[in-house]
């Protein structure tokens, strides 16, 4: 699941707005695109969203499928793909309980999406489903961030500007804010996101208000999860360049294989 309260709107319930805000974000794009091009078989983008990674892979000729829980995200992806003359194979499913008709040489979970598994059971189930869908010699890879003090040690309830962009529908400036609170015992972050539109006269219009939860994972905890899910070996590095993870401000890039 991607939200602890299915009755509350999430950022993923409006695929068009999500794509406007984050569709052009290039974090991890070159890394995943390179892996997908070099994969010796089909690729699965788990938590594919509106296709930020999947569409460039399709344009590069990669045989890639997508899975996402939210139909508005998949609908936006289909719309974008149709404009490019592409027809991706997509599945609507939770990342902790998905099944497709194929097995894959590469399964990727981009953009820190693994954090949407809110319990240990969901985390292990997600990793297990990925292992079941890997071809012999295949690799699971996903990115995250180490929960260092700079992240989880911040004050609760502070509204932070996360980014700005232009709305192509009307030319107005869109501003995205995030207000975070932390349950440091359960390792949960609750986010309230607000998207505002700046009108020509300078007034502010609230476009969207959403809520969702995520759960952070520590490096050694991640290793235990991978072991419990049945992976034979794994690597946890500090960046997309494969450097060792030595600082709490590092990214956390996970690669795992079913074979020794």
VENJOWO-V877618 format. One record per residue. SS is DSSP state (helix for helix, strand for strand, loop for the rest). PHI is phi in radians with two decimals (* if undefined). PSI is psi in degrees with one decimal (* if undefined). Layout:
BEGIN
((SS | PHI | PSI) (SS | PHI | PSI))
END
This chain:
BEGIN
((loop | * | 157.4) (loop | -1.98 | 2.9) (loop | -2.68 | 141.8) (loop | -1.33 | -16.9) (loop | -2.27 | 100.7) (loop | -1.13 | -17.1) (loop | -1.40 | -17.4) (loop | -1.54 | 134.5) (loop | -1.05 | 142.8) (loop | -2.02 | 165.6) (helix | -1.08 | -14.8) (helix | -1.63 | 2.1) (helix | -1.54 | -4.2) (loop | -2.26 | 90.5) (helix | -1.13 | -35.7) (helix | -1.13 | -47.5) (helix | -1.17 | -41.0) (helix | -1.01 | -42.8) (helix | -1.16 | -37.6) (helix | -1.10 | -42.6) (helix | -1.33 | -39.0) (helix | -2.25 | -3.6) (loop | -1.08 | -29.0) (loop | -1.66 | 4.7) (loop | -1.23 | 124.1) (loop | -1.69 | 10.5) (loop | -0.99 | 119.5) (loop | 1.35 | -2.1) (helix | -1.07 | -51.9) (helix | -1.08 | -38.3) (helix | -1.06 | -52.6) (helix | -1.24 | -36.4) (helix | -1.12 | -40.1) (helix | -1.13 | -45.1) (helix | -1.06 | -42.4) (helix | -1.14 | -40.3) (helix | -1.11 | -34.2) (helix | -1.59 | -4.7) (loop | -1.14 | 136.4) (loop | -1.62 | 55.8) (loop | 2.71 | -172.9) (loop | -1.11 | 156.7) (strand | -2.16 | 144.5) (strand | -2.11 | 128.2) (strand | -1.77 | 105.2) (strand | -1.65 | 121.8) (loop | 1.37 | 46.0) (loop | -1.24 | -17.8) (loop | 1.02 | -134.1) (loop | -1.59 | 8.6) (loop | 1.69 | 23.8) (loop | -0.97 | -37.6) (loop | -1.75 | -39.3) (helix | -1.10 | -42.4) (helix | -1.14 | -45.2) (helix | -1.05 | -34.5) (helix | -1.14 | -43.8) (helix | -1.06 | -43.8) (helix | -1.11 | -26.5) (loop | -1.49 | 2.7) (loop | 1.53 | 12.8) (loop | -1.31 | 138.3) (loop | -1.43 | 96.5) (strand | -2.33 | 138.2) (strand | -1.92 | 164.8) (strand | -2.34 | 146.0) (strand | -2.27 | 133.8) (strand | -2.65 | 151.1) (loop | -1.37 | -27.4) (loop | -1.80 | 117.9) (helix | -1.07 | -37.3) (helix | -1.06 | -32.2) (helix | -1.20 | -45.1) (helix | -1.15 | -36.9) (helix | -1.11 | -42.1) (helix | -1.14 | -38.8) (helix | -1.08 | -46.0) (helix | -1.05 | -40.8) (helix | -1.10 | -46.7) (helix | -1.13 | -40.3) (helix | -1.14 | -40.1) (helix | -1.09 | -37.2) (helix | -1.14 | -23.1) (loop | -1.67 | 2.2) (loop | 1.31 | 27.6) (loop | -2.02 | 152.0) (loop | -2.33 | 83.0) (loop | -1.22 | 150.6) (strand | -1.54 | 113.1) (strand | -2.16 | 147.6) (strand | -2.25 | 136.2) (strand | -1.66 | 116.5) (loop | -2.90 | 157.0) (loop | -1.27 | 140.5) (loop | -1.16 | -16.3) (loop | -1.61 | -1.1) (loop | -2.68 | 53.6) (loop | -1.84 | 154.7) (loop | -2.51 | 132.9) (loop | -2.14 | 176.9) (loop | -1.54 | -0.6) (loop | -2.27 | 166.0) (loop | -1.97 | 157.6) (strand | -2.24 | 146.9) (strand | -1.35 | -26.2) (strand | -2.51 | 129.0) (strand | -2.07 | 127.2) (strand | -2.18 | 144.2) (strand | -2.17 | 85.6) (loop | -1.33 | 170.3) (loop | 1.03 | 39.8) (loop | 1.03 | 27.3) (helix | -1.25 | -17.6) (helix | -1.05 | -23.7) (helix | -1.15 | -12.3) (helix | -1.36 | -6.4) (loop | -1.41 | 107.7) (loop | -1.58 | -6.1) (loop | -2.33 | 163.2) (helix | -1.08 | -38.1) (helix | -1.06 | -45.1) (helix | -1.14 | -39.2) (helix | -1.05 | -48.1) (helix | -1.17 | -39.4) (helix | -1.11 | -40.9) (helix | -1.07 | -50.6) (helix | -1.07 | -38.3) (helix | -1.16 | -42.7) (helix | -1.06 | -40.9) (helix | -1.08 | -45.4) (helix | -1.03 | -42.2) (helix | -1.11 | -27.4) (loop | -1.68 | 3.7) (strand | -1.54 | 139.3) (strand | -1.24 | 159.8) (strand | -0.95 | 129.6) (strand | 1.44 | -0.7) (strand | -1.30 | 166.1) (strand | -2.28 | 137.3) (strand | -1.71 | 134.6) (strand | -2.47 | 136.6) (strand | -2.70 | 159.3) (strand | -1.99 | 154.1) (strand | -2.72 | -163.0) (strand | -2.43 | 139.7) (loop | -1.23 | 134.3) (loop | -1.37 | 69.5) (loop | -1.35 | 175.0) (helix | -1.08 | -34.2) (helix | -1.05 | -31.2) (helix | -1.51 | -65.2) (helix | -1.54 | -6.2) (loop | -1.60 | 2.1) (loop | -1.27 | 167.6) (loop | -1.26 | 142.9) (loop | -1.28 | 148.2) (loop | 1.33 | 19.3) (strand | -1.65 | 123.6) (strand | -1.41 | 120.9) (strand | -2.11 | 134.6) (strand | -1.30 | 119.0) (strand | -1.62 | -25.9) (strand | 3.04 | 164.4) (strand | -2.35 | 148.4) (strand | -2.75 | 167.5) (strand | -1.59 | 138.8) (loop | -1.47 | 112.3) (loop | -1.15 | -14.4) (loop | -1.37 | -26.7) (loop | -2.54 | -0.6) (loop | 1.40 | -1.0) (loop | -1.35 | 158.2) (strand | -1.38 | 132.2) (strand | -1.84 | 133.6) (strand | -2.14 | 131.9) (strand | -1.95 | 125.2) (strand | -2.00 | 150.0) (strand | -2.30 | 130.2) (strand | -2.03 | 115.5) (strand | -1.93 | 142.2) (strand | -2.25 | 153.4) (strand | -2.19 | 135.7) (strand | -1.89 | 94.7) (loop | -1.33 | -12.7) (loop | -1.39 | -47.8) (loop | -1.48 | -4.1) (loop | 1.09 | 42.0) (strand | -2.05 | 140.5) (strand | -2.02 | 130.8) (strand | -1.86 | 128.3) (strand | -2.05 | 134.3) (strand | -1.93 | 114.9) (strand | -1.87 | 138.7) (strand | -2.27 | 129.4) (strand | -1.93 | 123.6) (strand | -1.99 | 146.3) (strand | -1.94 | 130.3) (strand | -1.60 | 112.2) (loop | -1.30 | 161.4) (loop | -0.98 | -29.8) (loop | -1.53 | 5.4) (loop | 1.60 | -7.8) (loop | -1.28 | 158.0) (strand | -1.90 | 130.2) (strand | -2.00 | 126.7) (strand | -1.32 | 116.7) (strand | -1.58 | -37.6) (strand | -2.72 | 139.7) (strand | -2.31 | 123.2) (strand | -2.40 | 165.4) (strand | -2.42 | 146.9) (strand | -2.85 | 161.2) (strand | -1.99 | 151.8) (strand | -2.42 | 159.5) (strand | -2.19 | 125.3) (loop | -1.54 | 159.1) (loop | -2.34 | 136.5) (loop | -1.50 | 161.6) (helix | -1.02 | -52.6) (helix | -1.23 | -29.9) (helix | -1.10 | -41.2) (helix | -1.07 | -41.0) (helix | -1.06 | -41.4) (helix | -1.14 | -39.8) (helix | -1.07 | -44.1) (helix | -1.11 | -41.8) (helix | -1.09 | -46.4) (helix | -1.13 | -31.9) (loop | -1.40 | -2.9) (loop | 1.71 | 14.5) (loop | -1.37 | 140.9) (loop | -1.40 | -32.2) (strand | -2.74 | 159.5) (strand | -2.77 | 162.0) (strand | -2.32 | 138.1) (strand | -2.17 | 109.8) (strand | -1.92 | 172.6) (loop | -1.69 | 3.5) (loop | -3.02 | 169.7) (loop | -1.13 | -18.8) (loop | -1.45 | 0.6) (loop | 1.46 | 8.6) (loop | -1.17 | 152.9) (strand | -1.05 | 147.5) (loop | -1.52 | 111.1) (loop | -2.22 | -14.3) (loop | -2.19 | 149.7) (loop | -1.26 | -10.3) (loop | -1.59 | -1.3) (loop | -1.20 | 157.2) (strand | -1.22 | 170.3) (strand | -2.27 | 99.6) (strand | -1.77 | 121.1) (strand | -1.89 | 128.5) (strand | -2.14 | 135.2) (strand | -2.49 | 146.6) (strand | -2.31 | 150.3) (loop | -1.49 | -18.8) (loop | -1.75 | 151.4) (loop | -1.38 | *))
END
